């Protein structure tokens, strides 16, 4: 396991590239988001996705969410057929949007479901990290254990099992709000880091 510090306000390009190269090589990277620290692996590497499940000791019938950099990236992995103007108002931000996945997305990632959870964190490091390709956005902890409130706790739980840990400062420590966008109207499945201040009846 390697630990590097990245400036959260102005991420150093060479350090981001170092992390991306690890992801390209089927590696795993712990990175900061606008809510908690996430455990990242390339969306297009089933080998890396399996590593995430193993590291977290997570049951394979529990899907993993995904981190993308821009709204336009969502269309590459999921069907966004309604309410895009609303999503543009809340993302980037502390929300996970559940959408219908596109057919090329591995069912291993979605636990056999045809739905996928998508995040665009309001965090420069995480958005730069997934600018070339989407990465997993699951919490950086052992399943069933408390989500770490500090980087030291992340190291204590995951330690040598991950390839790289990015120190991007303190995380808020609260999960994202999850909204199922496949229902009409969209349904809030979990209230998290922020209150909903938008009208979901469209």
N, C-alpha and C positions, 0 to 999 in steps of 0.2 A: 504494500500500500504506500502511495506517495501522497503527500499533502502539499498543496500550493496555495498561496494567497493571491486573490485577484481583486482589483479595485472595483467595488460595486457600482461606482459612478462612472468610471471610465475603464472598462475591462481591457487589459492588455492583449492585443491581437495575438502575440506569439504564445501567450499562455492559453488563450482560448483554442488556438490551433493545436496545441499540445493535447488538450483534452479531447478535441474532435478526432484527432488521430487515434487515440485510445478507443474511442467509440467505433471508429471505422474498423478497428482490429478486433471486434467482438468483445471489447472491454466494458467495464462498468465505471461510472463516475457519479460521485455524490456532489450535488450542486445546490445553491440557494435558490429559492423562489420568493414570491411576495408573501408566502404563508409559512411554509416549513421547508426543511431541506428535503430534496428529492433524490431518488436513486435512478440514474439514467442509463439506458442502453439503447442502441440503435433499433428503431422500429422495424427495420428490414433484416435483422439478424435473429433468427429463432434461437441460435446458440446463445446469444447475449440475453435474450428474453428468458431463456431457461436459467441462466445464471442469476438473474434478478429474483426469480421464484425461489431458487435454492438459497441465495444469500438471506432473503427475508424469511425463509422457512414458511412460505406462503402456499396455501392450497391452490392447485392449478385450476380449480373451479371458481376462483375469484379473479376477475379481470383486472388489468392494469390500465391506468389512464395514460394519456399522451400529451407531451408538450410540443407546441409548434410556435413559430416566431411571429407570423402575421395571419390576419384573417384570410388572406388568399391561400395560405397553406392548408387551411381546413378543407377546402374543396378537393385537395389531392388525396385525402384519406377518408373523407366522410361526405354524406349528402346533406347540404345545408339548403333546404328548399323553402324555408319560411323564416321570417323574422330576422333576416340578416342585419337589418338596420338597427334592431334592438341589441343584437350581439355586438355590433360595432360600438355601442355606447358603454358596454360593461367590460369589454376586453380591449386591451390588456387589463387584467384585474383578478381578484381572488375568487374566480368562478371556475367550475368544471361543467362543461356543456355536454350532455349525452346526445349523440346523434347516431343515425344509421351509418355503419361503416361501409366503405367501398370494398368490392369483392377481393382485391389483391391484398388486403390487410390480413395478416395471420390470425387464424382463429385461436391460436395459443395465447396471443395477447388479450383477446376478448373472452377467453374461457368458453369458446364455442358460441358466443352470442353474436347477433348481427348488429350490436350497438357498440359504440366506442365513446369513452369520456375524453374530452379535449380541453386542454388548458393553454392559455397565453398569459403567463404570469407578468405582472408589472415589475419586472426585474431584468436589468440589462444583461447580467451574466447568463441567466437561463435562456433568454431569447437569442443571444449570440451563439450559445452552445447548440441550439437546434436550428440554426439558420440554414444549414446545408441539408439536413434531413431531420424528421421528427424523432424524438426520444421518449422513453418511458418517463412517467411523472408520478410514480408511486412514492410514498413516504419512506425516508431513509431510516427504517427501523426494522426490528424483528417483529413479525406479525404477532399480534396479541400483547405486545409490550407497549409501554407509554411512548408516544412520539417524542423524540428528543427535543429539548428546549435549547440546547446548546450544541456546538460542534464537538465538544469533549464527550458528550453523551452519544453522539453519532459514532465517534471513534470507538467508544466503549462497546457499543452494540454490534457494529459491523466490522470494525477493526481491519484485519488483514484480508478480509474476504473481498473487498473492493479494490479496484486498480488505482483509483485516484479520488481524493477528497479535495474539493475546492472550498477554501475558506473565503466566504464572501460577506462576512459580518454576521451579526445576530439576526436570526429569523423570528417572526412574530410568534410562531409556535401554535397557530390555530389553523385547522383545516380549511380548505376552500368550501364555498357554498356550491352544492351540486344541483343542477337543474336538468330535468329530462325534457329535451327539446323535441322528442318524437311524439309527445302527446299534444292534444289540443284542448285547452291552452297548455303551455309548458307547465310542468309540475316540479315544485321544489322538493327534492329528495332528502337533502341535508342542509341545514343552516350552519354556516361556518363563520369565516372571518369577517363577513360584512352583512349588513341588512339589505334586503332587496328594496330598492327605491325606484323601480321601474314597473310599468304595467305589462304583465305577461299575458293579458287577454287580447290576443290578436288572431 
